[in-house]
């Protein structure tokens, strides 16, 4: 089975007491039972919404990789990659605008984000049932031992100091 998260955004990414990242709010999630299954519900947060969600063709877990690209861009640049109109009207054309990167963004980060923000889902890095592995192999993540990360054996760069919590 494969899960579709559909609401990846900074507000749903928390730092645990141990310093490891945790996702919250699985209210929009869906579990796919079949490999070619698609979802059709228009849901999610507009700033992180993949363009295919707005079409009638349905979508798969590639929408989460688009959202990851948006979140990474925002974390590195300080703003979302696509400006949502004030009236909230989203259009597919909005996503075809070129994303620009400040000079301080590394080539590896630019390359990864640009491959996550590909409008055509089948050409987007992460597409398919083994898509997560393709992303983990990207040079941006060079040197990361994913098994160690999964088992929380990697020392987090930040561990919050908590007081008065039992």
C-alpha atoms as one frame of an Amber mdcrd trajectory, in Angstrom:
protein
   0.000   0.000   0.000   1.104   3.557  -0.676   0.016   6.619   1.249  -0.862
   9.992  -0.185  -0.264  12.713   2.434  -1.659  15.734   0.527  -0.872  18.459
   3.057   2.898  18.770   3.388   3.645  22.306   4.557   5.845  23.868   7.250
   2.984  23.997   9.749   2.705  20.201   9.602   6.417  19.526  10.144   7.375
  19.454  13.812  10.635  19.024  15.674  10.198  16.355  18.336  11.661  16.540
  21.832  14.498  14.327  20.560  15.265  16.737  17.696  13.924  14.421  14.996
  11.327  15.641  12.511   7.734  14.431  12.728   4.792  14.974  10.396   1.416
  15.907  11.864  -2.155  16.264  10.598  -2.933  13.230   8.494  -6.537  14.402
   8.021  -6.213  14.737   4.225  -4.237  11.511   3.789  -5.399   8.625   1.646
  -4.091   5.085   1.380  -3.944   3.612  -2.101  -4.711  -0.089  -2.327  -3.722
  -0.507  -6.000  -0.612   0.627  -7.874  -2.405   2.737 -10.512  -5.009   4.211
  -8.156  -5.648   7.954  -8.305  -7.324  10.542  -6.122  -9.630  13.256  -7.437
 -10.479  15.406  -4.406  -9.211  18.974  -4.600  -7.661  19.460  -1.176  -4.501
  20.775   0.422  -2.976  24.173   1.070  -2.857  26.348  -2.082   0.816  27.405
  -1.740   1.934  23.756  -1.764  -0.703  22.271  -4.067   0.576  20.388  -7.118
  -0.870  21.556 -10.444  -2.394  18.178 -11.325  -4.750  18.452  -8.352  -6.566
  21.156 -10.343  -7.177  18.898 -13.357  -9.911  16.311 -13.870  -7.348  13.571
 -14.577  -6.747  12.610 -10.959  -3.394  12.439  -9.212  -1.112  10.114  -7.276
   1.570  10.462  -4.606   3.663  12.667  -6.915   1.710  15.580  -5.433   3.635
  15.062  -2.195   6.977  15.392  -4.006   5.769  18.687  -5.518   4.888  19.877
  -2.004   8.333  18.819  -0.781   9.881  21.015  -3.485   7.733  23.954  -2.360
   8.640  23.430   1.309  12.358  23.106   0.551  12.250  26.280  -1.546  10.470
  28.151   1.240  12.920  26.921   3.874  15.915  28.034   1.817  14.556  31.236
   0.261  12.023  32.463   2.828   9.006  32.544   0.519   6.970  30.055  -1.498
   7.994  29.499  -5.133   4.589  30.439  -6.622   2.539  33.510  -5.693  -1.059
  32.629  -5.048  -3.499  35.351  -6.204  -5.172  37.312  -3.402  -8.580  36.129
  -4.566  -7.429  32.529  -4.069  -8.278  31.549  -7.646  -5.769  28.928  -8.675
  -5.047  28.132 -12.288  -2.840  25.550 -13.913  -0.938  28.376 -15.682   0.240
  29.710 -12.322   2.607  26.731 -12.046   4.200  27.143 -15.471   6.032  30.325
 -14.388   9.803  29.975 -14.054  11.059  29.593 -10.500  14.030  31.828  -9.686
  16.698  31.060  -7.108  18.912  33.462  -5.140  22.660  33.097  -5.744  23.262
  31.616  -2.283  21.256  28.438  -3.073  23.614  25.541  -3.841  23.566  23.910
  -7.262  22.482  20.608  -5.663  19.543  22.268  -3.901  18.479  24.101  -7.099
  18.690  20.888  -9.074  16.663  18.893  -6.556  13.962  21.530  -6.125  13.672
  22.120  -9.868  13.230  18.364 -10.424  10.532  18.242  -7.733   8.705  21.250
  -9.215   8.203  19.719 -12.655   4.625  20.394 -13.776   4.216  17.038 -15.571
   3.908  14.450 -12.740   5.375  11.575 -14.773   8.535  13.617 -15.361   8.793
  14.791 -11.735  11.547  13.332  -9.579   9.865  10.887  -7.224   7.249   9.670
  -9.702   6.327   5.995  -9.421   6.284   3.402  -6.702  10.053   3.588  -6.154
  10.140   7.386  -6.383  11.333   7.970  -2.830  14.507   6.019  -3.575  15.205
   8.194  -6.622  14.935  11.290  -4.443  17.157   9.807  -1.722  19.823   9.126
  -4.373  19.958  12.784  -5.452  23.366  14.481  -4.877  21.715  16.950  -2.448
  21.420  14.052   0.012  24.944  12.710  -0.556  26.386  11.175   2.579  23.056
  10.507   4.293  22.650   6.982   5.614  18.886   6.580   5.232  18.729   3.444
   7.386  20.476   5.306  10.221  18.143   8.274   9.711  15.054   6.039   9.834
  16.306   4.410  13.032  17.039   7.873  14.525  20.716   7.018  14.962  21.851
  10.278  13.335  22.396  13.145  15.753  19.898  15.922  14.903  21.489  19.349
  14.298  19.051  20.887  16.794  17.511  19.397  19.924  15.053  21.711  21.676
  15.512  22.478  25.357  12.249  21.631  27.050  11.453  22.710  30.575   8.550
  21.625  32.769   7.430  18.785  30.503   7.207  15.339  31.977
